[in-house]
Amino acid sequence: MITFLETKPNREAHLQLLQISHPKWSELRMEAALSAFGNSQYCVSAYDEEILVGTVRLITDSIGFGLIADLLVHPQYRRQGIAGTLLNMIETRFKGLHLYAEAGSSEAKELYLKRAYQTITVFKKE
């Protein structure tokens, strides 16, 4: 049974999930992702017993908008509704905010479109 908690995952478990989900990422990129999660205002984590199997974070001003970022689900646990439940928790808790999401994969894009998120143009400066 999967348990969902409104909490940041511990660093070691999160690193393991990142390594499984993104095996080609460099160590530097992994560290940046861990730091970003540590600085996030709101996180939800999914556990199978004590194993971290999914997580997501929200960057928000808590008044007008929120950016859903780094939605991760362990490959062996995908297509079981975990990502949807993680998103439900954010959407319920932050109802009334304009929510935006980054889709890092075609699967994520498909999920957001199924949930009535609209594709918009965003500009990025490096």
Steps between C-alpha positions, in 0.01 A plus 500: 500500500632842405506771768507870408653754736527878479870497574836527333666164446825431682807580294624141457163361385450795267844453346421133434173592329677763288770251397238243395281756322785689330795260461681729254503805725838617626584511869492880485148500357389252768636730771321799347170307497547397864571861600196625309277254683650601831411863431144433384198632688283191453578138416300179487666159521363153425626192683456127458571394857827689559605527134462841335317434171387849401530866580409847373562855614325833464667838471244765596431843635188343664283783369485499121701227338687175549744308286478121524852367455694177510216251493680166537363146521720192521487318162366179658210695656387698196149470355357423845350842572781625723578809291130584486464475877809716553348763271158468668658586832659816358186602309282451809732677743559794267154529347451848361862550393598511136703180474769454239700186435819406326476180299841341467377202300230403255334294777484805727360714221233236434409493870463877527291521182268224632454709813388805294824695524545720195817537297633857516808677375763570763817698449826401664820697547820329602 
